[in-house]
């Protein structure tokens, strides 16, 4: 997400690094690079102009804080202005009001409206503790009803059995009555899309909104982030015609440019409320402008990483693993759980980008798919082991190795290689456990906590379950515990 823009910003900041003060001369080249980067990212021209002028004005008018590097201060100004054009802070829809709250989902065809309707229902159910009713109101695409019913069943949310022969306005009113009978607090209405904005669609939506006027409906427009300025123009058209209360950017995980996210709020005045990041129902995030600005500037997004961990990691499993780890015990089963936890958080690249400073390193590394493929291969081998073998891999001799190889569809040598690598990992974890318990690094006297050593609370997090992490510089041919280091 926004990889191209992040890389170009990083190159632009080289002009201000090492400077003793911020002046018009030494930020001119940086601002020129920033302007070009934003225009190439398909950001609206007026937004780029206002942004660059604002950054320049703030930079030259800012007194350099004592003890702060001027280059770092310039990046901070950039961050604040980026967040500002995207909306300052998250603004989720207002559901804390009496009665049923209708939420109209609108947009063009193929933008992901029906999928988003399901994601929003799950989000409101789990995070906001709301009782939701999903309503299919797409009278032009009958398959949309079946799709929404399937999603509703999957996330265990009620779905209204709409009569698609009726006008969407009538469907909406009947759904509201049904919601009142069932004591639902939110009604999500999935409306029809079009291949292009037309008068018929707008009039239909106006009628639906007018019919629900007494309930002050929320109107969320779903826009494909990958379409850049086209998404901005469509959002403006919808807002001018029917009055949109929030924007949803779909396919954000595939958007390498960022033109839509950086332009919509500034051009339309409508806040971006949610971003859709994948195909699973749980892949929905609140839009936090300040956090996104940090990601773009390679400042990380630790808050989002923590939230993801809270949502996706089993606390009991994590505690048990930590207890084992403190005892110096690390099993194949623990390793498998670590890999599963990481998979639940997302791809390696998406996780690492949330750690400050890792963006630049990832750009140097390049493709992480070999490391992820290696993790999948290891999972298959572990899945072919018995519970006893996972707890004590040392009992795996030749006959067991042959059985595991047959069950996992790989060679005996591959199983042998895995066990050899796991042994290295076990030894490394044992050393880390000793250090945590005050024993210091093996063979390095004086490095334990008893000798005054203290671990840095701000140090970069470690991922012991990630293949290749901990290896030396890839260009120097370094090796981590799983062979050639990816990092």
C-alpha positions as CSV (number, residue, x, y, z in Angstrom):
1,X,0.0,0.0,0.0
2,X,1.4,3.4,-1.1
3,X,4.8,1.7,-1.8
4,X,5.7,4.0,-4.7
5,X,4.9,7.2,-2.8
6,X,6.8,6.0,0.3
7,X,9.9,5.3,-1.8
8,X,9.8,8.7,-3.5
9,X,9.3,10.6,-0.3
10,X,12.3,8.7,1.2
11,X,14.4,9.9,-1.7
12,X,13.1,13.4,-1.4
13,X,14.1,13.7,2.3
14,X,17.7,13.0,1.4
15,X,18.0,16.7,0.5
16,X,17.3,17.9,4.0
17,X,19.2,15.2,5.9
18,X,22.3,16.5,7.8
19,X,21.3,20.1,7.4
20,X,21.8,22.4,10.4
21,X,18.7,24.5,9.7
22,X,15.6,24.6,7.5
23,X,15.9,27.2,4.8
24,X,14.1,28.0,1.5
25,X,17.2,26.9,-0.4
26,X,17.7,23.5,1.2
27,X,14.0,22.5,1.1
28,X,13.4,23.6,-2.5
29,X,14.7,20.4,-4.0
30,X,12.8,18.3,-1.5
31,X,9.5,20.1,-2.2
32,X,10.1,19.7,-5.9
33,X,10.5,15.9,-5.5
34,X,7.5,15.8,-3.2
35,X,5.3,17.7,-5.7
36,X,6.4,15.3,-8.5
37,X,5.8,12.2,-6.3
38,X,2.3,13.3,-5.4
39,X,1.3,14.2,-9.0
40,X,2.6,10.8,-10.2
41,X,0.6,9.2,-7.4
42,X,-2.5,10.6,-9.1
43,X,-3.2,13.1,-6.3
44,X,-5.5,16.0,-7.3
45,X,-3.5,19.0,-8.7
46,X,-5.1,21.5,-6.3
47,X,-4.5,19.2,-3.3
48,X,-0.8,19.0,-4.3
49,X,-0.5,22.7,-4.7
50,X,-2.1,23.5,-1.3
51,X,-0.1,20.8,0.4
52,X,3.3,21.9,-0.9
53,X,2.5,25.6,-0.1
54,X,1.4,24.7,3.4
55,X,4.5,22.5,4.1
56,X,6.8,25.3,2.8
57,X,5.0,28.0,4.9
58,X,5.1,25.9,8.1
59,X,8.8,24.8,7.6
60,X,10.1,28.3,7.1
61,X,8.0,29.8,9.9
62,X,8.9,27.0,12.3
63,X,11.7,27.6,14.9
64,X,14.0,24.6,15.0
65,X,13.4,22.8,18.3
66,X,16.5,22.5,20.4
67,X,18.0,19.0,20.2
68,X,15.8,18.0,17.2
69,X,17.4,17.4,13.9
70,X,16.0,19.9,11.3
71,X,15.5,17.1,8.8
72,X,13.4,15.1,11.3
73,X,11.4,18.3,12.1
74,X,10.7,18.7,8.4
75,X,9.4,15.1,8.2
76,X,7.1,15.8,11.2
77,X,5.7,18.8,9.4
78,X,5.1,16.7,6.4
79,X,3.3,14.1,8.5
80,X,1.0,16.6,10.1
81,X,0.1,18.2,6.8
82,X,-0.5,14.7,5.1
83,X,-2.8,13.8,8.0
84,X,-4.6,17.1,7.7
85,X,-5.5,16.8,4.1
86,X,-6.9,13.3,4.8
87,X,-9.0,14.5,7.7
88,X,-7.0,14.9,11.0
89,X,-8.6,12.0,12.9
90,X,-10.9,9.0,12.4
91,X,-14.6,9.8,12.2
92,X,-16.7,6.7,12.4
93,X,-20.5,6.8,11.7
94,X,-22.7,8.0,14.5
95,X,-24.7,5.1,15.9
96,X,-25.2,6.4,19.4
97,X,-28.8,7.7,18.8
98,X,-32.2,6.4,19.6
99,X,-34.2,4.2,17.2
100,X,-33.1,2.3,14.1
101,X,-30.1,3.7,12.2
102,X,-30.3,3.1,8.4
103,X,-27.0,2.9,6.6
104,X,-27.2,3.2,2.8
105,X,-24.3,1.7,0.8
106,X,-24.0,3.3,-2.6
107,X,-21.5,3.4,-5.5
108,X,-20.7,2.2,-9.0
109,X,-20.7,-1.4,-10.1
110,X,-17.7,-3.5,-9.2
111,X,-16.5,-1.3,-6.3
112,X,-17.2,-3.9,-3.6
113,X,-20.4,-2.6,-2.1
114,X,-22.0,-6.0,-1.2
115,X,-18.8,-7.3,0.3
116,X,-18.3,-4.1,2.3
117,X,-21.9,-4.4,3.6
118,X,-21.0,-7.8,5.1
119,X,-17.7,-6.4,6.5
120,X,-19.4,-3.5,8.1
121,X,-22.1,-5.7,9.6
122,X,-19.4,-7.9,11.2
123,X,-17.5,-4.8,12.4
124,X,-20.6,-3.2,14.0
125,X,-21.6,-6.5,15.5
126,X,-18.1,-7.3,17.1
127,X,-16.7,-3.8,17.8
128,X,-19.7,-1.7,18.4
129,X,-21.9,-4.4,19.9
130,X,-24.8,-3.6,17.5
131,X,-27.6,-5.9,16.4
132,X,-27.5,-5.5,12.6
133,X,-30.0,-6.4,9.8
134,X,-28.6,-6.7,6.3
135,X,-30.9,-5.6,3.5
136,X,-30.5,-6.5,-0.2
137,X,-31.9,-3.7,-2.3
138,X,-30.2,-4.2,-5.6
139,X,-33.1,-4.8,-8.0
140,X,-30.9,-4.8,-11.1
141,X,-28.5,-7.7,-10.0
142,X,-30.5,-10.5,-8.4
143,X,-27.3,-12.4,-7.6
144,X,-26.5,-9.6,-5.1
145,X,-29.3,-10.8,-2.9
146,X,-27.9,-14.4,-2.8
147,X,-24.4,-13.0,-2.2
148,X,-25.5,-10.9,0.7
149,X,-27.5,-13.8,2.2
150,X,-24.4,-16.0,2.0
151,X,-22.3,-13.4,3.7
152,X,-24.9,-12.9,6.4
153,X,-25.0,-16.6,7.2
154,X,-21.2,-16.7,7.3
155,X,-20.9,-13.8,9.8
156,X,-24.1,-14.9,11.7
157,X,-26.1,-11.7,11.0
158,X,-29.8,-11.6,10.0
159,X,-30.6,-10.8,6.4
160,X,-34.0,-9.4,5.3
161,X,-35.8,-11.4,2.6
162,X,-36.3,-8.5,0.1
163,X,-38.8,-8.7,-2.7
164,X,-36.7,-7.5,-5.6
165,X,-39.9,-6.8,-7.7
166,X,-40.5,-3.8,-5.4
167,X,-38.9,-0.3,-5.7
168,X,-35.8,0.0,-3.5
169,X,-37.6,2.7,-1.5
170,X,-40.4,0.2,-0.6
171,X,-37.8,-2.4,0.3
172,X,-36.0,0.0,2.6
173,X,-39.3,1.0,4.4
174,X,-40.3,-2.6,4.9
175,X,-36.9,-3.5,6.2
176,X,-37.0,-0.7,8.8
177,X,-40.4,-2.0,10.0
178,X,-39.0,-5.5,10.3
179,X,-35.9,-4.1,12.1
180,X,-38.2,-2.5,14.7
181,X,-40.1,-5.7,15.3
182,X,-36.8,-7.6,15.8
183,X,-35.3,-4.8,17.9
184,X,-32.4,-4.2,15.5
185,X,-30.3,-1.1,16.0
186,X,-28.7,-0.8,12.6
187,X,-30.1,-1.6,9.1
188,X,-27.5,-1.8,6.3
189,X,-29.1,-1.4,2.9
190,X,-27.0,-2.6,-0.1
191,X,-28.2,-0.6,-3.1
192,X,-27.7,-1.1,-6.9
193,X,-24.6,0.1,-8.7
194,X,-24.0,1.2,-12.3
195,X,-21.2,1.0,-14.8
196,X,-21.4,4.8,-14.9
197,X,-23.1,7.6,-13.0
198,X,-26.6,8.2,-14.5
199,X,-29.7,10.1,-13.7
200,X,-31.9,7.0,-13.1
201,X,-29.5,5.7,-10.4
202,X,-29.3,9.1,-8.7
203,X,-33.1,9.6,-8.7
204,X,-33.6,6.1,-7.2
205,X,-31.1,6.8,-4.4
206,X,-32.7,10.2,-3.8
207,X,-36.0,8.5,-3.3
208,X,-34.7,5.9,-0.9
209,X,-32.9,8.6,1.1
210,X,-36.0,10.8,1.2
211,X,-38.2,7.9,2.4
212,X,-35.8,7.5,5.3
213,X,-35.3,11.2,6.0
214,X,-36.9,11.0,9.5
215,X,-34.3,8.6,10.6
216,X,-31.4,10.7,9.3
217,X,-29.7,7.9,7.4
218,X,-25.9,7.5,7.0
219,X,-24.9,7.3,3.3
220,X,-21.6,5.5,2.7
221,X,-20.1,5.6,-0.8
222,X,-17.8,2.8,-1.7
223,X,-15.0,3.8,-4.1
224,X,-12.2,1.6,-5.6
225,X,-8.9,3.1,-4.3
226,X,-7.0,1.8,-7.3
227,X,-9.0,4.1,-9.7
228,X,-7.3,7.2,-8.2
229,X,-8.8,10.5,-9.6
230,X,-11.8,8.7,-11.1
231,X,-12.8,7.7,-7.5
232,X,-12.5,11.3,-6.4
233,X,-14.7,12.5,-9.2
234,X,-17.3,9.8,-8.7
235,X,-17.4,10.6,-4.9
236,X,-17.9,14.3,-5.7
237,X,-20.7,13.5,-8.1
238,X,-22.5,11.3,-5.6
239,X,-22.1,13.8,-2.8
240,X,-23.4,16.7,-4.9
241,X,-26.4,14.6,-6.0
242,X,-27.5,12.9,-2.9
243,X,-25.4,14.0,0.0
244,X,-22.8,11.4,1.1
245,X,-21.9,11.2,4.8
246,X,-18.8,9.1,4.5
247,X,-16.5,7.5,2.0
248,X,-15.2,3.9,2.0
249,X,-12.1,3.0,0.1
250,X,-12.0,-0.6,-1.2
251,X,-9.0,-2.5,-2.4
252,X,-6.7,-0.3,-0.4
253,X,-4.2,-3.1,0.0
254,X,-3.6,-3.1,-3.8
255,X,-3.3,0.7,-4.1
256,X,0.4,1.5,-4.6
257,X,-0.3,5.1,-5.5
258,X,-2.6,6.6,-3.0
259,X,-4.2,9.3,-5.1
260,X,-7.8,8.7,-3.9
261,X,-6.9,8.5,-0.2
262,X,-4.9,11.7,-0.4
263,X,-7.5,13.7,-2.5
264,X,-11.1,12.7,-1.6
265,X,-11.5,14.5,1.7
266,X,-9.9,17.7,0.4
267,X,-11.9,17.8,-2.8
268,X,-15.3,16.6,-1.5
269,X,-15.2,17.7,2.2
270,X,-16.6,14.2,3.0
271,X,-14.6,12.1,5.5
272,X,-13.1,8.7,4.7
273,X,-14.5,6.5,7.4
274,X,-13.4,2.9,6.5
275,X,-10.8,1.1,4.3
276,X,-11.3,-2.4,3.0
277,X,-8.0,-4.2,2.9
278,X,-8.7,-7.8,1.6
279,X,-11.3,-10.4,0.7
280,X,-12.1,-11.8,4.2
281,X,-15.0,-10.4,6.2
282,X,-12.6,-9.3,9.0
283,X,-10.5,-7.3,6.5
284,X,-12.0,-3.9,7.4
285,X,-10.2,-1.0,9.2
286,X,-11.2,2.4,10.4
287,X,-9.5,5.1,8.4
288,X,-7.0,6.9,10.6
289,X,-5.3,9.7,8.6
290,X,-2.5,10.2,11.1
291,X,-1.6,6.5,11.1
292,X,-1.7,6.3,7.3
293,X,0.5,9.4,7.1
294,X,3.0,7.6,9.3
295,X,3.0,4.5,7.0
296,X,3.6,6.7,4.0
297,X,6.6,8.4,5.7
298,X,8.0,5.0,7.0
299,X,7.3,6.0,10.6
300,X,5.4,2.8,11.2
301,X,2.0,2.2,12.6
302,X,2.4,0.4,15.9
303,X,-1.1,1.2,17.2
304,X,-2.7,-0.6,14.2
305,X,-0.3,-3.5,14.7
306,X,-1.3,-3.8,18.4
307,X,-5.0,-3.7,17.5
308,X,-4.5,-6.4,14.9
309,X,-2.7,-8.5,17.4
310,X,-5.5,-8.0,20.0
311,X,-8.1,-9.1,17.4
312,X,-6.3,-12.0,15.9
313,X,-4.0,-13.6,18.5
314,X,-5.3,-16.1,21.0
315,X,-4.3,-14.6,24.4
316,X,-4.2,-18.0,26.1
317,X,-2.0,-19.6,23.5
318,X,0.4,-16.6,23.6
319,X,0.6,-16.8,27.5
320,X,1.3,-20.5,27.4
321,X,4.1,-20.0,24.8
322,X,5.6,-17.3,26.9
323,X,5.6,-19.5,30.0
324,X,7.3,-22.3,28.0
325,X,9.8,-19.8,26.6
326,X,10.7,-18.5,30.0
327,X,11.4,-22.1,31.1
328,X,13.7,-22.5,28.1
329,X,11.3,-24.8,26.4
330,X,10.5,-24.2,22.7
331,X,8.6,-27.0,20.8
332,X,7.6,-27.5,17.2
333,X,4.0,-27.0,18.3
334,X,5.0,-23.5,19.7
335,X,6.7,-22.7,16.4
336,X,3.6,-23.7,14.4
337,X,1.4,-21.5,16.6
338,X,3.8,-18.6,16.1
339,X,3.5,-19.0,12.3
340,X,-0.3,-19.2,12.6
341,X,-0.4,-16.0,14.6
342,X,1.7,-14.2,12.0
343,X,-0.5,-15.5,9.2
344,X,-3.6,-14.1,11.0
345,X,-2.0,-10.7,11.2
346,X,-1.4,-10.6,7.4
347,X,1.5,-10.9,5.0
348,X,5.1,-10.5,6.2
349,X,5.4,-7.2,4.3
350,X,2.2,-5.7,5.7
351,X,3.3,-6.6,9.3
352,X,6.9,-5.2,8.8
353,X,5.6,-2.0,7.3
354,X,3.9,-1.2,10.6
355,X,7.3,-1.2,12.3
356,X,9.1,2.1,12.2
357,X,12.0,2.2,9.8
358,X,11.3,-1.1,8.1
359,X,9.8,0.3,4.9
360,X,13.2,1.3,3.5
361,X,14.7,-2.1,4.5
362,X,11.8,-3.9,2.7
363,X,12.4,-1.9,-0.4
364,X,16.0,-3.2,-0.4
365,X,15.0,-6.7,0.3
366,X,12.3,-6.9,-2.5
367,X,10.1,-9.9,-2.8
368,X,9.2,-11.7,0.4
369,X,7.2,-14.5,-1.3
370,X,10.1,-17.0,-1.0
371,X,10.1,-16.6,2.8
372,X,6.3,-17.0,2.9
373,X,6.5,-20.1,0.6
374,X,9.1,-21.6,3.0
375,X,6.7,-21.0,5.9
376,X,3.9,-22.9,4.1
377,X,6.2,-25.8,3.4
378,X,7.2,-26.0,7.0
379,X,3.6,-25.9,8.1
380,X,2.8,-28.9,5.8
381,X,5.7,-30.9,7.3
382,X,4.6,-30.1,10.9
383,X,1.0,-31.0,10.0
384,X,2.3,-34.5,9.2
385,X,3.8,-35.0,12.7
386,X,2.1,-36.6,15.6
387,X,1.3,-34.6,18.8
388,X,4.1,-36.4,20.6
389,X,6.6,-35.5,17.8
390,X,5.6,-31.9,17.9
391,X,6.3,-31.8,21.7
392,X,9.7,-33.6,21.3
393,X,11.2,-33.6,17.9
394,X,14.2,-35.6,19.1
395,X,12.2,-38.9,19.0
396,X,11.9,-38.5,15.2
397,X,14.2,-41.2,13.8
398,X,14.5,-42.7,10.3
399,X,11.1,-44.6,10.3
400,X,9.2,-41.6,11.6
401,X,11.0,-39.3,9.2
402,X,9.9,-41.5,6.3
403,X,6.3,-41.4,7.4
404,X,6.4,-37.6,7.8
405,X,7.9,-37.2,4.3
406,X,5.2,-39.4,2.8
407,X,2.4,-37.5,4.6
408,X,3.7,-34.1,3.6
409,X,4.6,-35.0,0.0
410,X,8.2,-34.0,0.4
411,X,11.5,-35.8,0.5
412,X,13.1,-37.3,3.7
413,X,16.0,-34.8,3.1
414,X,13.5,-31.9,3.4
415,X,12.2,-33.2,6.7
416,X,15.8,-33.7,7.9
417,X,16.7,-30.1,6.9
418,X,13.6,-28.8,8.7
419,X,14.6,-30.6,11.9
420,X,18.2,-29.4,11.6
421,X,17.0,-25.8,11.2
422,X,14.5,-26.2,14.1
423,X,17.3,-27.3,16.3
424,X,19.2,-24.1,15.5
425,X,16.1,-22.1,16.3
426,X,15.7,-24.0,19.6
427,X,19.2,-23.2,20.6
428,X,18.7,-19.5,19.7
429,X,15.5,-19.3,21.7
430,X,17.3,-21.0,24.6
431,X,19.9,-18.3,24.5
432,X,17.3,-15.5,24.4
433,X,15.4,-17.2,27.4
434,X,18.6,-17.2,29.4
435,X,19.2,-13.5,28.6
436,X,15.6,-12.7,29.7
437,X,16.1,-14.5,33.0
438,X,19.2,-12.6,33.8
439,X,21.7,-15.2,32.6
440,X,23.2,-13.1,29.8
441,X,24.1,-14.3,26.3
442,X,25.8,-17.7,26.3
443,X,29.5,-17.3,26.2
444,X,29.4,-13.6,26.8
445,X,30.0,-12.8,30.5
446,X,28.7,-9.5,31.8
447,X,25.8,-9.3,29.3
448,X,23.1,-10.5,31.7
449,X,20.7,-8.3,33.7
450,X,22.6,-9.1,36.9
451,X,25.6,-7.3,35.5
452,X,23.7,-4.2,34.7
453,X,22.5,-5.1,31.2
454,X,19.0,-3.7,30.4
455,X,17.0,-4.5,27.3
456,X,15.9,-1.4,25.4
457,X,12.1,-1.0,25.7
458,X,12.1,0.9,22.4
459,X,14.1,-1.7,20.5
460,X,12.7,-3.1,17.3
461,X,10.4,-6.1,18.0
462,X,11.7,-9.5,17.2
463,X,9.9,-12.2,15.3
464,X,11.5,-15.5,16.2
465,X,9.0,-17.5,14.2
466,X,9.7,-15.7,10.9
467,X,12.0,-17.6,8.5
468,X,15.1,-15.6,7.7
469,X,14.7,-12.9,10.3
470,X,17.9,-12.4,12.3
471,X,20.1,-13.1,9.3
472,X,22.9,-10.8,8.2
473,X,22.8,-8.5,5.2
474,X,21.5,-10.5,2.2
475,X,24.0,-8.8,-0.1
476,X,26.8,-10.2,2.1
477,X,25.4,-13.7,1.9
478,X,24.4,-13.8,5.5
479,X,22.4,-16.7,6.9
480,X,19.7,-16.8,9.5
481,X,18.4,-19.9,11.3
482,X,16.5,-20.9,8.2
483,X,19.2,-20.6,5.7
484,X,19.9,-17.6,3.6
485,X,18.6,-14.5,5.4
486,X,15.8,-12.5,3.9
487,X,16.6,-9.7,6.3
